[in-house]
Amino acid sequence: MQSSVVTYSKLLEHPEFRIDAECYKPYHLEVEQAIVEKGYKLVQDHTVSVINFGAYSLCNYIAFLDSGKPFLVTEDIKNNEIETGNLHYISDSVHLLLHKSHCVKGQVLLTMAGAYLGRAAVFNEDFECSSNQAIAKITLKSNSINPYYLSTFLNCRHGQSQIERFKTGTGQPNLNLGLIKLIRVVDASNPFQTKIDEIVNIALRLKRKSVDIYQEAQKILISELGLFNWRPKHRLSFVKNYSDTNEAERLDAEYFQPRYDEIVNAIKRYPGGWDTLGNIASLKKCVEVGSDAYMDEGDIPFIRVSNLSPFEITEEKYISNELYTELSQHQPQKGEILFSKDGTPGIAYHLNEKPKKMLPSGGILRLKVKSKQINEDYLTLVLNSMIVQEQINRDVGGSIILHWRPDQVKQTVIPIFDGKKQQQIAQKITEAFDLRKQSKHLLECAKCAVEIAIDQNEDAAIKWLQEQTSLTGLIPEEIATVRRKA
């Protein structure tokens, strides 16, 4: 059992006079003491402004489109990263209307509501975009603080502890703009801030290179099928036979859009042949435990569709060890592919290493390749590609909450490339994942270095950082070179 003895004057120090025990855990008080001893300034001391979306009534104008101006949501903000692989889009006119939500290069973005509260990243993208009402945009004064140092500090445990103490609400926690301004940021020397900037930028460069290589693998796939210049076209009228509707057991016009036939026919004409996913791999449905079983902390992550991406599995909710033992037959195994069928169907992740203990949700299938003709990395790329996404659009079109039935999943057509071509794609996938792993490692190193500088000193942090970067094969001189190029 943990306990803290807190004086009444200590309660008065909190800007909202919080008296709940969670706010005064021994851990939080220890972090606070370390910050005070090192010396700090408030976020507001470094900033020109801390704003977000503006009036909530403006949400009524937002309608997501297939293309347009990017619109960032909280899921897009990670630990010092802005994920651009699954962006939402709005019209140019709505973007102009939401002028308070426009992101500017050099701003630190901090998520301030929901399950992803407390994530920070620097906006340094080459596109113009807006962000939603749950993202705070911190605009810094010139020569006040390095934005990458600030975002890294907010992501480290000294920043997260303060965010944890300032957030309010339970089901939908939030952090208001006024309290963000009062977060204490530990002072750091300019050379140390520059070092953190360098590490974060090399990590982001590695990630961009990883994305480029992954896209090269996708280009090999669609070029081999003769679809490189193919663009989907929605036709207002076309003719289908009654026998087609009878065979498909569908009468809705959307299902029979010619664009879907174009994709399927391209696969079936491929000289190397094709097969259905059900013949290529076995499918096992995972398990739904119910929200009552969710825990915010624990050892066994419960993986929902929102935690799945082609590049990683994130953790958000957990279950008890007892429940895991009861449902352990649903534990994924090395070599399997986790594949989403509900919500956002068509996300595949290959478990190329032995996974930790976890349980995937009922919206996720476990695929195990049973054909010797198919490389798992190749199949994962195909499942994440446009050619499978178009088949999904055909099968689930018109639903509000998308559900892709297992029998439909099994009928998905997959091209069978020759072994050499599959291996070429698999090598690119491996290279892309290795680069992404290095990127993640360096971002964690930057965060840990800030913590070491606070808990010990900057010299110890830089020494540790140099040791860690040498382990990745990236020496400090190379880091500085990449920063100049970025």
Backbone torsions as a table, in degrees:
resi	resn	phi	psi	omega
1	MET	NA	131.5	178.0
2	GLN	-99.3	146.5	177.6
3	SER	-149.4	152.2	177.1
4	SER	-132.9	141.6	173.9
5	VAL	-104.0	117.0	-174.2
6	VAL	-124.3	131.2	179.5
7	THR	-78.5	161.1	178.9
8	TYR	-62.2	-36.6	179.1
9	SER	-63.4	-30.7	177.1
10	LYS	-67.1	-38.5	177.5
11	LEU	-62.0	-36.8	-178.7
12	LEU	-67.5	-21.3	-179.9
13	GLU	-69.0	-27.4	-179.3
14	HIS	-72.6	130.5	-175.6
15	PRO	-60.8	-19.9	179.6
16	GLU	-115.1	15.4	178.3
17	PHE	47.6	58.6	-179.8
18	ARG	-78.1	136.6	179.0
19	ILE	-121.1	4.5	179.8
20	ASP	-75.7	143.2	-175.1
21	ALA	-61.5	-32.9	-178.3
22	GLU	-56.2	-33.3	-175.8
23	CYS	-72.6	-17.9	-173.6
24	TYR	-122.6	32.4	173.9
25	LYS	-57.7	147.0	177.7
26	PRO	-51.8	-37.4	179.6
27	TYR	-59.3	-48.6	-178.7
28	HIS	-63.1	-38.8	-179.2
29	LEU	-69.4	-35.3	177.0
30	GLU	-66.3	-42.3	178.1
31	VAL	-63.3	-43.4	179.8
32	GLU	-60.2	-42.3	-179.9
33	GLN	-63.4	-40.1	178.9
34	ALA	-63.4	-39.4	179.4
35	ILE	-65.9	-44.4	-179.1
36	VAL	-62.6	-42.2	-178.0
37	GLU	-66.3	-33.8	-178.9
38	LYS	-77.9	-28.7	-175.0
39	GLY	97.7	142.6	-173.1
40	TYR	-155.0	166.0	166.1
41	LYS	-127.6	158.1	177.6
42	LEU	-80.6	156.1	175.6
43	VAL	-52.8	-41.8	-177.7
44	GLN	-63.9	-22.7	177.9
45	ASP	-71.3	-21.9	-177.2
46	HIS	-100.5	-3.5	-166.0
47	THR	-116.6	153.9	168.8
48	VAL	-85.5	-40.0	-180.0
49	SER	-159.6	155.9	171.0
50	VAL	-132.0	104.5	-175.4
51	ILE	-131.3	168.0	172.4
52	ASN	-131.6	-136.7	-167.8
53	PHE	-70.9	-35.1	-172.8
54	GLY	107.2	-150.1	-176.4
55	ALA	-65.5	132.7	-179.2
56	TYR	-64.0	-23.9	179.7
57	SER	-61.9	-22.3	178.8
58	LEU	-66.0	-19.4	177.5
59	CYS	-58.1	-27.3	-178.6
60	ASN	-62.8	-20.9	-177.6
61	TYR	-89.3	-8.9	-173.1
62	ILE	-84.9	125.3	172.1
63	ALA	-136.4	123.1	-177.2
64	PHE	-76.4	139.8	-176.7
65	LEU	-121.6	170.3	177.0
66	ASP	-74.3	-22.3	178.4
67	SER	-153.3	167.8	-178.1
68	GLY	140.1	-146.6	176.9
69	LYS	-84.2	130.6	177.7
70	PRO	-59.2	145.3	-179.1
71	PHE	-132.9	108.0	-176.2
72	LEU	-76.4	138.6	172.3
73	VAL	-120.4	170.9	-172.7
74	THR	-59.3	-32.6	180.0
75	GLU	-63.4	-21.6	-178.2
76	ASP	-79.0	-16.0	-177.5
77	ILE	-96.0	121.7	179.6
78	LYS	-118.9	-167.9	176.0
79	ASN	-67.3	93.8	179.5
80	ASN	64.4	19.0	178.1
81	GLU	-129.0	148.5	167.2
82	ILE	-114.0	114.2	-176.3
83	GLU	-81.1	119.5	-175.9
84	THR	-110.7	10.2	-175.6
85	GLY	-78.7	-16.6	-177.1
86	ASN	-140.7	52.0	-174.3
87	LEU	-71.3	151.2	168.3
88	HIS	-91.6	157.2	-178.8
89	TYR	-133.3	148.0	175.7
90	ILE	-129.4	167.3	-179.1
91	SER	-72.9	160.1	178.3
92	ASP	-61.3	-37.6	-178.2
93	SER	-66.9	-40.7	177.7
94	VAL	-68.3	-38.8	177.3
95	HIS	-57.9	-43.3	178.5
96	LEU	-64.6	-37.9	179.6
97	LEU	-64.1	-36.4	-176.4
98	LEU	-89.6	53.6	-173.0
99	HIS	-63.5	-29.6	178.9
100	LYS	-71.3	-18.2	-176.1
101	SER	-93.3	-1.2	-177.7
102	HIS	-66.9	135.8	178.3
103	CYS	-91.6	140.2	-178.2
104	VAL	-120.2	140.2	-179.9
105	LYS	-55.2	136.1	179.7
106	GLY	94.5	-13.1	176.6
107	GLN	-71.0	146.7	170.9
108	VAL	-95.7	122.5	178.9
109	LEU	-96.7	131.8	-178.8
110	LEU	-130.8	123.2	178.2
111	THR	-72.6	137.6	-170.5
112	MET	-128.9	16.0	178.3
113	ALA	-161.0	156.0	172.2
114	GLY	80.1	-166.0	-175.0
115	ALA	-65.9	-22.8	-176.4
116	TYR	-103.5	21.9	-178.9
117	LEU	-59.4	138.9	172.1
118	GLY	93.1	12.3	177.5
119	ARG	-95.2	137.9	-177.2
120	ALA	-127.9	143.7	176.0
121	ALA	-155.7	154.7	177.2
122	VAL	-89.6	131.3	175.6
123	PHE	-82.0	112.9	179.8
124	ASN	-141.2	34.7	-176.9
125	GLU	-83.8	163.7	-178.5
126	ASP	-93.4	8.3	179.3
127	PHE	-117.3	156.7	177.0
128	GLU	-86.7	135.8	-177.5
129	CYS	-155.2	168.6	171.8
130	SER	-114.3	170.9	176.0
131	SER	-137.1	158.3	-174.2
132	ASN	-81.3	-179.3	-172.7
133	GLN	-71.0	-11.2	-178.6
134	ALA	-98.2	14.7	178.1
135	ILE	-123.2	121.1	176.2
136	ALA	-86.6	138.2	178.3
137	LYS	-109.4	113.0	-176.3
138	ILE	-100.1	109.9	178.4
139	THR	-96.7	124.0	-171.6
140	LEU	-94.4	151.1	172.0
141	LYS	-69.5	151.3	177.6
142	SER	-63.3	135.4	174.8
143	ASN	58.3	26.1	179.6
144	SER	-93.5	-53.7	-178.6
145	ILE	-153.7	144.8	178.3
146	ASN	-70.3	127.2	-176.8
147	PRO	-60.1	-34.3	-179.7
148	TYR	-72.6	-31.0	173.8
149	TYR	-67.0	-43.6	-179.3
150	LEU	-63.0	-46.1	-179.2
151	SER	-64.2	-37.5	178.6
152	THR	-67.9	-40.1	176.9
153	PHE	-61.4	-44.0	-179.5
154	LEU	-63.4	-31.2	179.0
155	ASN	-81.2	-21.5	-177.4
156	CYS	-78.1	172.4	-172.1
157	ARG	-66.6	-25.2	178.9
158	HIS	-72.8	-31.3	173.5
159	GLY	-79.6	-41.7	-178.0
160	GLN	-65.3	-34.3	177.6
161	SER	-61.1	-43.5	180.0
162	GLN	-67.9	-40.1	177.5
163	ILE	-61.9	-41.5	178.2
164	GLU	-60.8	-38.2	-178.3
165	ARG	-76.6	-27.1	-177.2
166	PHE	-89.1	-23.6	-174.8
167	LYS	-69.6	151.9	179.4
168	THR	-127.0	161.5	-179.7
169	GLY	88.1	161.5	-179.3
170	THR	-118.8	-65.1	-179.3
171	GLY	-61.4	-39.6	178.9
172	GLN	-132.0	79.3	-177.4
173	PRO	-63.4	148.8	177.7
174	ASN	-147.0	165.3	-177.0
175	LEU	-135.1	116.2	-175.4
176	ASN	-82.7	160.9	-173.7
177	LEU	-61.2	-37.0	-179.4
178	GLY	-61.8	-38.4	-179.8
179	LEU	-75.3	-31.9	175.6
180	ILE	-58.4	-39.4	-180.0
181	LYS	-63.1	-22.8	-175.5
182	LEU	-96.3	4.0	176.7
183	ILE	-65.9	133.0	-179.5
184	ARG	-85.2	125.5	-179.4
185	VAL	-111.2	119.3	-177.3
186	VAL	-63.1	134.2	177.6
187	ASP	-65.0	141.8	177.2
188	ALA	-141.4	149.2	-179.7
189	SER	-67.4	157.0	178.5
190	ASN	-60.8	-42.7	177.7
191	PRO	-60.1	-38.2	-179.6
192	PHE	-69.9	-41.3	177.3
193	GLN	-60.9	-40.0	178.6
194	THR	-63.8	-38.8	178.5
195	LYS	-63.1	-41.3	177.5
196	ILE	-64.7	-41.8	176.3
197	ASP	-55.9	-45.5	-178.1
198	GLU	-62.1	-46.1	-177.6
199	ILE	-64.5	-44.9	-179.2
200	VAL	-63.4	-41.5	-177.7
201	ASN	-69.3	-35.5	175.6
202	ILE	-66.1	-36.8	177.7
203	ALA	-63.3	-44.2	-179.2
204	LEU	-67.8	-34.0	177.1
205	ARG	-66.6	-41.5	177.1
206	LEU	-61.9	-39.0	179.2
207	LYS	-64.6	-44.1	179.1
208	ARG	-61.0	-39.9	178.1
209	LYS	-64.9	-38.5	177.3
210	SER	-60.7	-44.5	178.9
211	VAL	-62.6	-41.8	-180.0
212	ASP	-60.6	-44.1	-178.4
213	ILE	-67.6	-38.9	178.3
214	TYR	-63.5	-40.2	178.3
215	GLN	-66.8	-32.3	175.1
216	GLU	-61.5	-41.2	178.1
217	ALA	-63.4	-40.1	177.8
218	GLN	-65.1	-37.0	179.5
219	LYS	-65.3	-37.3	176.8
220	ILE	-59.7	-42.7	-178.3
221	LEU	-61.8	-55.1	-173.7
222	ILE	-73.7	-28.8	176.9
223	SER	-68.2	-40.6	179.1
224	GLU	-60.6	-30.1	179.9
225	LEU	-91.1	1.8	-179.6
226	GLY	72.2	27.4	-175.8
227	LEU	-115.0	15.1	-174.0
228	PHE	-61.1	-39.5	-179.0
229	ASN	-99.3	10.1	-178.9
230	TRP	-73.0	135.5	175.9
231	ARG	-129.7	133.2	-178.9
232	PRO	-65.5	135.8	177.1
233	LYS	-124.7	128.6	178.5
234	HIS	-91.4	117.7	-178.3
235	ARG	-98.0	139.7	-179.3
236	LEU	-80.0	-23.5	179.3
237	SER	-147.8	147.0	177.0
238	PHE	-167.0	168.7	-175.5
239	VAL	-116.4	134.7	174.7
240	LYS	-133.4	150.2	178.1
241	ASN	-80.1	153.0	177.0
242	TYR	-60.9	-33.2	-179.9
243	SER	-62.4	-31.3	178.1
244	ASP	-66.3	-42.2	-179.9
245	THR	-68.7	-34.9	179.9
246	ASN	-67.4	-42.1	-179.9
247	GLU	-66.8	-40.3	-177.7
248	ALA	-81.7	-16.4	-174.8
249	GLU	56.2	37.8	178.0
250	ARG	-135.5	143.2	177.2
251	LEU	-118.5	-8.7	-177.3
252	ASP	-74.1	136.7	-175.9
253	ALA	-62.7	-33.0	-176.5
254	GLU	-58.8	-37.8	-178.2
255	TYR	-61.0	-31.1	-173.7
256	PHE	-100.4	17.2	175.4
257	GLN	-54.2	131.1	-177.8
258	PRO	-56.3	-26.0	-179.7
259	ARG	-56.8	-36.2	-178.8
260	TYR	-70.6	-38.8	176.6
261	ASP	-63.3	-37.2	-179.6
262	GLU	-60.4	-42.3	179.2
263	ILE	-67.2	-51.1	-176.9
264	VAL	-62.6	-41.1	179.8
265	ASN	-65.7	-36.5	177.6
266	ALA	-62.5	-38.3	178.6
267	ILE	-69.9	-43.9	-176.2
268	LYS	-72.3	-20.2	176.7
269	ARG	-86.2	-7.1	-175.1
270	TYR	-61.9	129.3	-175.2
271	PRO	-58.3	-31.1	-178.5
272	GLY	-74.9	-11.6	179.1
273	GLY	99.8	-179.8	-179.1
274	TRP	-154.7	169.0	175.0
275	ASP	-156.3	169.7	177.2
276	THR	-88.5	153.2	-177.8
277	LEU	-60.8	-35.0	179.6
278	GLY	-63.1	-28.5	176.4
279	ASN	-82.6	-27.9	-177.4
280	ILE	-80.8	-36.6	-173.9
281	ALA	-141.2	151.1	172.1
282	SER	-83.7	148.7	-177.7
283	LEU	-120.7	129.5	174.9
284	LYS	-124.6	128.2	177.3
285	LYS	-78.6	140.6	178.4
286	CYS	-86.7	-161.4	-166.3
287	VAL	-126.3	146.4	174.6
288	GLU	-106.4	125.8	-176.5
289	VAL	-99.5	-14.1	-178.2
290	GLY	89.0	144.0	-174.9
291	SER	-64.1	-22.8	179.0
292	ASP	-64.7	-22.2	-178.7
293	ALA	-89.0	-6.6	-177.9
294	TYR	-70.6	142.5	172.6
295	MET	-127.8	148.1	-179.9
296	ASP	-78.7	-19.9	178.2
297	GLU	-137.7	154.8	178.4
298	GLY	161.1	-177.4	-178.6
299	ASP	-97.7	-22.6	-174.8
300	ILE	-111.8	104.6	178.8
301	PRO	-71.5	141.4	172.2
302	PHE	-102.8	114.2	-170.6
303	ILE	-92.4	114.3	175.6
304	ARG	-99.5	170.7	-178.1
305	VAL	-56.9	-36.5	-179.5
306	SER	-66.0	-15.6	179.1
307	ASN	-92.9	-2.1	-173.3
308	LEU	-103.0	135.0	172.2
309	SER	-144.5	166.5	178.3
310	PRO	-63.4	-16.5	-172.4
311	PHE	-110.5	-20.8	-175.2
312	GLU	-163.5	166.2	171.3
313	ILE	-117.0	121.5	178.4
314	THR	-96.5	164.8	179.8
315	GLU	-118.8	137.5	-178.7
316	GLU	-140.5	-47.0	179.2
317	LYS	-118.3	155.1	-176.4
318	TYR	-133.2	163.0	175.6
319	ILE	-127.3	166.6	-177.7
320	SER	-74.3	157.7	176.2
321	ASN	-62.4	-34.8	-179.2
322	GLU	-64.4	-44.5	-179.9
323	LEU	-67.0	-37.7	177.9
324	TYR	-61.2	-45.1	179.2
325	THR	-58.3	-40.1	-179.0
326	GLU	-67.1	-32.3	-174.6
327	LEU	-115.1	23.5	-172.0
328	SER	-64.5	-15.3	177.2
329	GLN	-65.6	-14.0	178.8
330	HIS	-93.7	6.1	177.8
331	GLN	-64.9	122.9	177.5
332	PRO	-65.4	153.5	-177.9
333	GLN	-118.9	158.0	176.9
334	LYS	-57.2	136.9	179.4
335	GLY	95.1	-17.9	179.2
336	GLU	-77.3	162.3	175.6
337	ILE	-117.1	123.4	173.3
338	LEU	-85.2	131.0	-171.2
339	PHE	-138.4	121.3	-176.6
340	SER	-78.7	142.2	178.3
341	LYS	-123.4	-11.2	-177.9
342	ASP	-127.3	159.5	175.8
343	GLY	73.1	-79.0	173.1
344	THR	-123.7	78.5	-176.2
345	PRO	-68.7	148.2	175.0
346	GLY	99.7	18.7	174.5
347	ILE	-99.7	123.9	-177.4
348	ALA	-120.5	138.1	176.4
349	TYR	-135.9	124.3	-178.5
350	HIS	-89.0	125.9	177.3
351	LEU	-87.1	82.9	-176.8
352	ASN	-84.4	-2.5	172.7
353	GLU	-128.3	161.2	178.8
354	LYS	-61.7	119.3	-176.9
355	PRO	-76.8	155.8	174.2
356	LYS	-69.9	171.2	175.9
357	LYS	-61.9	129.8	-180.0
358	MET	-163.9	163.3	171.1
359	LEU	-129.8	124.1	174.2
360	PRO	-82.7	153.8	-177.8
361	SER	-77.1	172.6	-179.9
362	GLY	-66.6	-14.3	177.4
363	GLY	-84.4	6.2	-177.3
364	ILE	-123.4	137.7	175.5
365	LEU	-104.3	148.9	171.9
366	ARG	-102.0	117.9	-179.9
367	LEU	-105.8	134.5	175.4
368	LYS	-126.4	118.8	-177.6
369	VAL	-64.5	130.8	179.4
370	LYS	-117.7	1.1	178.4
371	SER	-104.5	129.9	179.0
372	LYS	-71.2	-11.3	-179.8
373	GLN	-78.3	-12.2	-168.7
374	ILE	-116.3	128.1	172.7
375	ASN	-85.7	134.4	-175.6
376	GLU	-61.0	-40.7	179.2
377	ASP	-65.7	-39.4	177.0
378	TYR	-61.5	-47.7	-179.3
379	LEU	-62.2	-39.6	179.5
380	THR	-61.9	-42.0	177.6
381	LEU	-61.9	-44.0	179.3
382	VAL	-60.8	-43.9	-178.4
383	LEU	-64.1	-29.8	178.7
384	ASN	-87.7	0.2	-171.3
385	SER	-89.9	171.9	177.2
386	MET	-61.5	-33.1	-174.8
387	ILE	-68.7	-30.5	174.5
388	VAL	-84.0	-36.4	179.6
389	GLN	-60.7	-36.6	177.8
390	GLU	-66.9	-35.5	176.1
391	GLN	-67.6	-35.7	176.0
392	ILE	-65.5	-44.9	179.6
393	ASN	-57.2	-38.1	178.1
394	ARG	-65.7	-45.8	-173.2
395	ASP	-72.7	-36.9	-172.4
396	VAL	-108.8	5.0	-176.3
397	GLY	-53.2	138.9	175.7
398	GLY	96.0	-13.1	-179.3
399	SER	-81.1	149.2	175.5
400	ILE	-78.7	-54.0	171.7
401	ILE	-103.6	116.3	-170.8
402	LEU	-73.8	132.0	175.9
403	HIS	-133.0	120.5	178.5
404	TRP	-104.4	110.5	-174.4
405	ARG	-67.1	145.0	179.0
406	PRO	-55.1	-34.7	178.8
407	ASP	-67.3	-32.4	175.2
408	GLN	-71.0	-39.6	178.1
409	VAL	-58.4	-44.4	-177.9
410	LYS	-62.5	-28.8	-177.2
411	GLN	-86.6	0.8	178.1
412	THR	-61.0	129.8	-177.3
413	VAL	-90.1	135.9	-174.7
414	ILE	-125.3	128.3	176.2
415	PRO	-73.1	146.0	179.2
416	ILE	-107.8	97.1	176.4
417	PHE	-75.8	158.5	177.4
418	ASP	-69.5	163.4	-174.1
419	GLY	-57.6	-38.9	-178.7
420	LYS	-65.2	-43.0	-179.3
421	LYS	-68.8	-39.5	177.0
422	GLN	-62.2	-41.2	-179.1
423	GLN	-66.3	-37.3	177.0
424	GLN	-60.3	-43.5	178.6
425	ILE	-67.3	-42.8	-178.6
426	ALA	-62.2	-38.2	178.8
427	GLN	-64.0	-39.7	177.4
428	LYS	-66.5	-38.4	177.8
429	ILE	-62.7	-44.4	179.1
430	THR	-61.4	-44.1	179.4
431	GLU	-62.8	-43.3	179.9
432	ALA	-62.9	-41.5	-179.1
433	PHE	-70.3	-36.2	177.3
434	ASP	-63.0	-42.4	178.3
435	LEU	-64.9	-40.4	179.5
436	ARG	-65.9	-37.1	178.0
437	LYS	-64.4	-41.7	176.5
438	GLN	-62.5	-41.0	179.1
439	SER	-60.2	-47.8	178.9
440	LYS	-60.3	-41.5	-179.4
441	HIS	-61.2	-44.5	-178.6
442	LEU	-67.3	-36.5	177.1
443	LEU	-64.5	-38.7	176.2
444	GLU	-67.2	-37.6	178.1
445	CYS	-61.2	-43.6	179.3
446	ALA	-59.9	-42.5	-179.6
447	LYS	-65.4	-46.1	179.7
448	CYS	-65.2	-34.8	179.8
449	ALA	-63.9	-39.2	176.5
450	VAL	-63.3	-40.6	179.1
451	GLU	-65.0	-41.5	179.2
452	ILE	-65.1	-40.0	179.5
453	ALA	-61.6	-34.6	179.5
454	ILE	-77.9	-45.8	-176.9
455	ASP	-74.0	-30.6	178.8
456	GLN	-120.4	-95.1	176.8
457	ASN	-161.2	170.1	-175.6
458	GLU	-67.7	-35.0	179.0
459	ASP	-61.0	-43.4	178.7
460	ALA	-64.2	-38.0	-179.3
461	ALA	-66.7	-43.3	-179.0
462	ILE	-67.7	-40.2	177.2
463	LYS	-60.8	-45.4	178.9
464	TRP	-63.6	-39.7	-178.9
465	LEU	-64.6	-40.2	178.6
466	GLN	-64.9	-37.6	177.6
467	GLU	-64.4	-43.3	-177.8
468	GLN	-68.9	-39.7	179.9
469	THR	-70.3	-29.9	177.1
470	SER	-69.4	-28.9	177.6
471	LEU	-65.9	-29.2	179.1
472	THR	-87.4	-1.8	-177.3
473	GLY	82.3	12.2	-179.5
474	LEU	-112.7	100.5	-179.2
475	ILE	-80.9	157.7	-176.4
476	PRO	-52.6	-36.7	-179.3
477	GLU	-63.8	-39.1	177.8
478	GLU	-65.4	-37.2	178.8
479	ILE	-61.4	-44.1	179.7
480	ALA	-64.2	-37.8	179.6
481	THR	-64.3	-45.2	-179.5
482	VAL	-63.2	-38.1	179.4
483	ARG	-61.6	-40.1	179.4
484	ARG	-65.6	-32.7	-179.6
485	LYS	-77.9	-31.1	-172.6
486	ALA	-64.9	NA	NA
